[in-house]
Amino acid sequence: MTKMVDLKIEKEQRTPWVEFSTTGELRIEGRSTPENAVEFYETLITWVKDFKKTKPTNLNMHVSLEFFNTSTSKLLINLFKLVEKFKAEEFEPNIFWYYDEEDEDMLEAGKDYQSILRIPFHVVPIE
């Protein structure tokens, strides 16, 4: 198997900044309204699947989105469910969902994801 390398995607007008590190720290920040959400998120999903094969001992996903569209929402749950599968390993993964204190929609989205997943999903307000 080839050696894992960090995944870095620069933020664009319709896509978020992404940094997935082989240390197990995964970050997604910004806005997510890509023309082709499946294509964009498939890269992230593939990276996480490959990362799982390395038998990691740590995984913390940090998601801080200002806005996302419906297609992103569906793909985020796929990504979160994939992270959830790490629970069967030696450790429990964590997902941190950051939202602006004044953004009720993002708070509700975080709570919805939290209710679906069976791993620590932290809904964290930012000022």
C-alpha positions, 0 to 999 in steps of 0.5 A: 500500500502506498504511504498516506499523505495529507489531503489539502484543498484550498477554499474556493467560492463554492467549496470549503477549505479541507485539511485531512492530516495523517495524524487523524485531525480532519478539518472542513471550513467555509461554504459548501455549495459545489456544482458537483457535490458528489465529485468534491466529497468523493475525494474526502470519502476515498481519503478517509477509507484509505486512512482507515486501512492504516489502522490509525489510533486517533481521528478527530473531525472538525467541521465549521461551515457557514452554509451548505446545500442539500447535496452537501448535507447528504454527503456529509452524513455519508462522511460522518457514517464512515468516520463512525465505523472507526469506533470498532477499532481501538479508539472512539472517533470524535466529530466537532460541529462548530456553529455561529451562536446566532445561526439557528440553522447550523445549530439545528443541523448539528443537532440533527447529525448528533441524533443520527450518529453513535459516536461523540458528536460535539456541537460547539458554539463559536462567538 
